[in-house]
Amino acid sequence: MGRTDGRRSANQYSGRRRPPPSPAGPSGSELLAQTAISPDEPARALQTIERIFGDNVVVHMIPAVALSGECSPSTLRYLAAKAVRYSRGGNSSRWQPSKSTLVAVAGHNNTPPDVFLATLENQKHIKDSSYVQDDPFVDVAIAMANNPICPMEALRQLATYDDSAVQRAVARHPHCPPQQLEQLATHKAWPSVRRVVASNPNTPVATLEHLMQDSDPATRQAAINNPRLPRATLAMWQLTHEPV
């Protein structure tokens, strides 16, 4: 006999749209906010929320979780992976919430180093599957390069990114490797990139000396004003050159 008390078994909802959560219970965003700061298996908790509220709802909520200042590293790792998977839906509408999440994760000060590298590994897939005309990954790359904890290996990869805004962010990073600063200093197409390299106090002296001869006046001036430039080098330059 069937049930007479009005209750339904869990499998009766199989294949059907789930009923909405009780109005008296916490909302999806509240649950996600609680999960963000939970050190105890946040990925499992997020998966539970996803089963309740649905994949689409969760992905649109998680950028706010990723922006939480107390978001745990394991939660950030889960959110980045989730955003990449969700972007494989095959249309541009799926990319926007995915991008918002990846930008938030890329700029967070708790993001683990492996998440930066894994996201970079997925950039070709993201570009191919996002179905948008402009470069869909550039905002994520800029957020990474602007993050003070971005690992050096990620900065090395970002230094080759074909976008001036990304390269400028790499060039001003406080931990940008000297080899990448030297590489960016030779970029002929974008004087704005060379200008930022000339301003970075970590730029090698030999590179600064090269930039003092740059064709762009602002780049030359930035190199001259760089505090790393030895006084003797500056004095010699002043004897042989007109003021910029």
N, C-alpha and C positions, 0 to 999 in steps of 0.2 A: 504493500500500500504506500501511497505517496505521503508526504509530510502534511500534517494538518495544522501545524502551529505557525505557518507562514514563513518559516526559515528556509533558506536554500543552502545546499551544499556548495563547497568551493568550486567543484568541477562543473556545476551547472552554469557557471559564468565562462567556461572555456569556449574560446572562439567568439565570444560576444563582448561588446563594449562593457567595461567594468562600471559598476555603479559609482557615483561621486562619493567622496569621503563625507563623513558625517559633519554637518555644519558646526557641531560642538568641538570637533577635533582640530588640531593644528593645521594650518595651510601648508601647501607644498613648499612655499618660500620659507616659512618658519622652520619646517623640518630641515630644509637644506641649510639654513643659517646655523641651526644647532649642530648639524653634521660637520660643518666647516671647521669647527674648533674641537671636534671630538678626536682624541688620539687613538681611539679604539676602533680599528678597522672601518674607517669612513667609507671606503669603497663599497663594502658590503651594505652599509646603511643606505648609500646613494642608490645602489641597485634595488634595494627594497622600495625606496621612494619611487623609483622609475616604474616598478611593477604596479604600484598603486595609481600613479598619476599619468603614466604614459611617457614614452620616449620624447615626443615633441615638446610636451610641457616642461619636462625636466631640463632639456637643452636650452630652452628660452630662459629658465631661471638661473642656471649655473653661472653666468657671468657675474651676477651679484655676489655669489658665494666666493668666486675666485678673487673678487676685489676685497673680500674681508681681510683686514689686517692680521687677523689671528688664524687665517686658513693654514691648515697643517700641510707639510710637504707631501704626505701620502695622499691627501685629498687633492692637492694641486696636480699630482701625477695622474690620478684617476680622471680628473676633469679634462686635462689635455688630451689624454687618450680617447676619452668619450667624444670630445669635439672633433677630433680627426676622423673617428669612425662615422660620426653623424654627417660629416661633409660629403660622404660617399653616396648621398642620396640621389645625386644626378641632376640637381637643379640649383639655381642661384639662391633660392629662398632658404635652402639648408645651410648655405655658406655664411650668411650674416650672423646668426647666433653662434656658429662655430668660431668665426673670426673674433667676435667679441670675447668669447671665452679664452681663446689662445692669446689674444692681446693682453688680457688681464693676468693670465698665468705667466706670460713672458715678462711682465713688469713687476711681478710680485717678489718681495724680498725673502720669501721662504721656498721659492721654487728650486728643486734639486738640480744639480748640474746635468744629470742624465736626461731630464725633461727638455732642456734646451737642445741637446744634441738629437734626441729622438724627434723633436718637432722639426728640426732642420732636415732630417732624413726624409720626413714626410712632405716636404715642401713641393716636390715635383708632382706627387700624387694630388696634393691640394690644388695646385695650379691647373692640373688636367681635369679635375672633377668639379670645380666650383662653378663653371659655366658663367663667368663674368668677364667682361671685356678687358678691364684693367688688371694689372698684376694683383691677384687676390692676397698674396702673402706679404706684401711690402709693409703693411702696418704691423704685422707680427714681427717682422725682422727689425723694424725700427724700435719696437718695444723691447726686444731682446738686447739690442745694442745700447739702449739707454739705461739698462738695468746694471747697477754697479756690481752685482754678483754674477753677471754673465761670465761663464768660464772662458778661458783663453782659447780653447779649441773652437768654441762657437764663434768667438770674435775673428779667428783666422778664416773661418768659412764665410762669415758675414762681410769680411773685407773684400771678397770677390763678388759680392752681390751687385748686379747691374742696376743700381739706383743711387743717385747722388745723396738723397736724404739718409739712406742706410749707411753709406760710406762716411758721411759726415758724423753720424752718431758713433760709428766705430772709431773714427779718428779722434774724437773728443773723450773717448772712454778712458778713465784713469788707469786702467790696467791693460790697455791695448799693447800687444807685444811690439817691440822695436822693429821687428822685421815687417810687420804689417804697416807701421807708420812709414817706413822707407818705401814700401810698395805703393801706398796711397799718395805719397809725395810726388810720384812720377805720373799721376793721372793727368793727361793732357787735356781731356775733354771737359773736365769740371774744375775750374779754378777754385770754386767754393770748397772743394774737398782739400785741395792743397793748402788753402788758407787756414782751415781748422788744424791740419797737421802742423803748420808753422806755429800755431798758438799753443799746442800741447807741450807742457813742460817736460814730458817724458821723451820727446822726439830727440833722436841722437844728434849730436853736434854736427857731424858730417852732413846729415840731412838738412839741418838748419842752414848750414853754409851754402848748400846747393839752393835752397829756397830763397836765400838772400839775393840770388841772381834771377829769380822768377820773372816771367813776363808780366805777371799780374801785380800792380803796385801794392794792393792790399795784402797780398801774400808776402811780398818782400818786407813790408812794414811789420807784419805779424812775426816774421822770423827775427827781425832786428830787435823787437820788443820782448822776445822770449827770454825769460829769466835764466834759462839753461845756457844761453849763448855766452861763452867766455868774454870777459871784458877786453882781453887782448885782441880777440877776433873782431869785436865790435869797433875798437879803436882803429885797427888796420883798415877796416871797411870804410870808416868815416874819412880816413885820409885819402882814399882813392875814389870816392863816389860822392855825387851830389846828394843832398838830403832828399828823402823820398817825398 
